Amino acid sequence: RRVAAAGDGPPPTPAQATAWLRGLLAAGLDDLPGADDDPALAALLAEAASLAGECLAEHTLRAYGGAWARWAVWCDDRRLRPLPADPRHVAAYAAWLYTRDRPLRPSSVSAQLGAINTTHRLAGWPEPAAGGPTAAVQKGARRRHGTAPLAAKDALTLDVLRPVLAAAVRDPLRLRDAALVALHAAGLAPPRVSALTWDLVLAVPEGWEV
């Protein structure tokens, strides 16, 4: 079910927003038809509501409440509706977060937008910052601030490693490191490498076999 649109009254404080979000976590579990006539079902619904209310850690819930309160104040200052939000307004909010007197970093803006998305989802509305103009703003901001994801690199193959290892084994001080790199490249995870014992290592004409 959808929570009624918000924006007619004053924006909530962070504490009020957090309490409202906590209630949204269990929304719909307290008004199932027929539950009043079935004590066992009513008890199960109460337990379900209690568990649903704990699906987010308390510090996460408070962070979302604070983020929602800031979004609501921004909307109130501009006579905009915070819920359900117009995706273009959320994109403008993201741009504002990047250009205000104390601009946020892309990771912090992502956290603010995530709170807006989560609140909309809990209230039964589409996520306004998922894709669309807000995603484009985020991508552009990451490029401008130098935090865009790096392009994928080619995997380091054994053909590339062989000459490196061949040079390393001639230096006794680098022999151990070369062995660890070779074992890891062969597919052994660090915990398995550290668990190796001499009875698992066999000397062969080509070198060593594990």
Contacts in CASP RR format, 6 or more apart in sequence:
PFRMAT RR
TARGET T0000
AUTHOR 0000-0000-0000
METHOD contacts of the structure
MODEL  1
RRVAAAGDGPPPTPAQATAWLRGLLAAGLDDLPGADDDPALAALLAEAAS
LAGECLAEHTLRAYGGAWARWAVWCDDRRLRPLPADPRHVAAYAAWLYTR
DRPLRPSSVSAQLGAINTTHRLAGWPEPAAGGPTAAVQKGARRRHGTAPL
AAKDALTLDVLRPVLAAAVRDPLRLRDAALVALHAAGLAPPRVSALTWDL
VLAVPEGWEV
1 27 0 8 1.000
1 28 0 8 1.000
1 124 0 8 1.000
2 123 0 8 1.000
2 124 0 8 1.000
2 125 0 8 1.000
3 24 0 8 1.000
3 27 0 8 1.000
3 83 0 8 1.000
3 123 0 8 1.000
3 124 0 8 1.000
3 125 0 8 1.000
5 81 0 8 1.000
5 83 0 8 1.000
5 84 0 8 1.000
6 72 0 8 1.000
6 81 0 8 1.000
6 82 0 8 1.000
6 83 0 8 1.000
7 72 0 8 1.000
7 75 0 8 1.000
7 76 0 8 1.000
7 81 0 8 1.000
7 82 0 8 1.000
7 83 0 8 1.000
10 76 0 8 1.000
11 69 0 8 1.000
11 72 0 8 1.000
11 73 0 8 1.000
11 75 0 8 1.000
11 76 0 8 1.000
11 82 0 8 1.000
12 20 0 8 1.000
12 68 0 8 1.000
12 69 0 8 1.000
12 72 0 8 1.000
13 69 0 8 1.000
14 62 0 8 1.000
14 65 0 8 1.000
14 66 0 8 1.000
14 69 0 8 1.000
16 69 0 8 1.000
17 64 0 8 1.000
17 65 0 8 1.000
17 66 0 8 1.000
17 68 0 8 1.000
17 69 0 8 1.000
17 72 0 8 1.000
18 61 0 8 1.000
18 62 0 8 1.000
18 64 0 8 1.000
18 65 0 8 1.000
18 66 0 8 1.000
21 61 0 8 1.000
21 64 0 8 1.000
21 65 0 8 1.000
21 68 0 8 1.000
21 119 0 8 1.000
21 122 0 8 1.000
22 53 0 8 1.000
22 61 0 8 1.000
23 53 0 8 1.000
24 119 0 8 1.000
24 122 0 8 1.000
24 123 0 8 1.000
25 52 0 8 1.000
25 53 0 8 1.000
25 55 0 8 1.000
25 56 0 8 1.000
25 122 0 8 1.000
26 48 0 8 1.000
26 49 0 8 1.000
26 50 0 8 1.000
26 52 0 8 1.000
26 53 0 8 1.000
27 122 0 8 1.000
27 123 0 8 1.000
29 45 0 8 1.000
29 48 0 8 1.000
29 49 0 8 1.000
29 52 0 8 1.000
30 45 0 8 1.000
30 49 0 8 1.000
32 41 0 8 1.000
32 45 0 8 1.000
34 41 0 8 1.000
35 41 0 8 1.000
35 42 0 8 1.000
35 45 0 8 1.000
36 42 0 8 1.000
56 64 0 8 1.000
63 111 0 8 1.000
63 115 0 8 1.000
64 115 0 8 1.000
64 118 0 8 1.000
64 119 0 8 1.000
65 115 0 8 1.000
65 119 0 8 1.000
66 115 0 8 1.000
67 111 0 8 1.000
67 112 0 8 1.000
67 114 0 8 1.000
67 115 0 8 1.000
67 116 0 8 1.000
68 82 0 8 1.000
68 115 0 8 1.000
68 116 0 8 1.000
68 119 0 8 1.000
70 112 0 8 1.000
71 82 0 8 1.000
71 85 0 8 1.000
71 93 0 8 1.000
71 112 0 8 1.000
71 115 0 8 1.000
71 116 0 8 1.000
72 82 0 8 1.000
74 80 0 8 1.000
74 93 0 8 1.000
74 96 0 8 1.000
75 81 0 8 1.000
75 82 0 8 1.000
75 85 0 8 1.000
75 89 0 8 1.000
76 82 0 8 1.000
80 86 0 8 1.000
80 89 0 8 1.000
83 119 0 8 1.000
83 120 0 8 1.000
83 123 0 8 1.000
83 125 0 8 1.000
84 120 0 8 1.000
84 123 0 8 1.000
84 125 0 8 1.000
84 126 0 8 1.000
84 128 0 8 1.000
85 116 0 8 1.000
85 120 0 8 1.000
85 128 0 8 1.000
86 128 0 8 1.000
87 128 0 8 1.000
87 129 0 8 1.000
87 131 0 8 1.000
87 132 0 8 1.000
87 133 0 8 1.000
87 134 0 8 1.000
88 133 0 8 1.000
89 128 0 8 1.000
90 113 0 8 1.000
90 116 0 8 1.000
90 128 0 8 1.000
90 129 0 8 1.000
90 133 0 8 1.000
90 134 0 8 1.000
91 129 0 8 1.000
91 132 0 8 1.000
91 133 0 8 1.000
91 134 0 8 1.000
91 136 0 8 1.000
91 137 0 8 1.000
94 109 0 8 1.000
94 112 0 8 1.000
94 113 0 8 1.000
94 129 0 8 1.000
94 134 0 8 1.000
94 137 0 8 1.000
94 138 0 8 1.000
94 141 0 8 1.000
95 137 0 8 1.000
97 103 0 8 1.000
97 104 0 8 1.000
97 108 0 8 1.000
97 109 0 8 1.000
97 112 0 8 1.000
98 104 0 8 1.000
98 109 0 8 1.000
98 141 0 8 1.000
104 112 0 8 1.000
105 145 0 8 1.000
105 147 0 8 1.000
106 138 0 8 1.000
106 141 0 8 1.000
106 142 0 8 1.000
106 145 0 8 1.000
106 147 0 8 1.000
107 147 0 8 1.000
109 138 0 8 1.000
109 141 0 8 1.000
110 138 0 8 1.000
113 129 0 8 1.000
113 134 0 8 1.000
113 138 0 8 1.000
114 129 0 8 1.000
116 127 0 8 1.000
116 128 0 8 1.000
116 129 0 8 1.000
117 127 0 8 1.000
117 128 0 8 1.000
117 129 0 8 1.000
117 130 0 8 1.000
120 126 0 8 1.000
120 127 0 8 1.000
120 128 0 8 1.000
121 127 0 8 1.000
128 134 0 8 1.000
129 135 0 8 1.000
139 148 0 8 1.000
140 148 0 8 1.000
142 148 0 8 1.000
142 149 0 8 1.000
156 185 0 8 1.000
158 185 0 8 1.000
161 181 0 8 1.000
161 182 0 8 1.000
161 185 0 8 1.000
164 181 0 8 1.000
165 178 0 8 1.000
165 181 0 8 1.000
165 182 0 8 1.000
168 174 0 8 1.000
168 175 0 8 1.000
168 177 0 8 1.000
168 178 0 8 1.000
168 181 0 8 1.000
169 175 0 8 1.000
169 178 0 8 1.000
179 208 0 8 1.000
180 193 0 8 1.000
183 193 0 8 1.000
183 196 0 8 1.000
183 210 0 8 1.000
184 190 0 8 1.000
184 193 0 8 1.000
186 210 0 8 1.000
188 210 0 8 1.000
196 210 0 8 1.000
200 210 0 8 1.000
201 208 0 8 1.000
201 209 0 8 1.000
201 210 0 8 1.000
202 208 0 8 1.000
202 209 0 8 1.000
202 210 0 8 1.000
203 209 0 8 1.000
END
